[in-house]
Amino acid sequence: MAITYDDAMSVLQEIFEDLADDLDLEDETLDPNAKILDLGMESISLVYLISELQQHYGLGDALFRKVRDEDRLLKDMSVDDILKSVVELGQKASA
């Protein structure tokens, strides 16, 4: 099953809303241009957000490995960066 950008955004938004409820953050619609760091969460919550996204799509730890291999920091990535990476990993997995 191919992962689309819009589907990944929908899943990420749902995970974010669940976290926001748990952390008493403001519910807001994720902006693709927003930096992950600007979502108002602690780093452990960001890790949880990415872990849930990976689990939803059965990616194992592929997204974390991709970020590490590209020598990027999660906090420096945008929502768009994360979504594009998930779509790319989904395409590789279904090939």
Secondary structure, 3 states (H helix, E strand, C coil): CCCCHHHHHHHHHHHHHHHHHHHCCCCCCCCCCCEHHHHCCCHHHHHHHHHHHHHHHCCCCHHHHHHHHCCCCHHHCEHHHHHHHHHHHHHHHHC
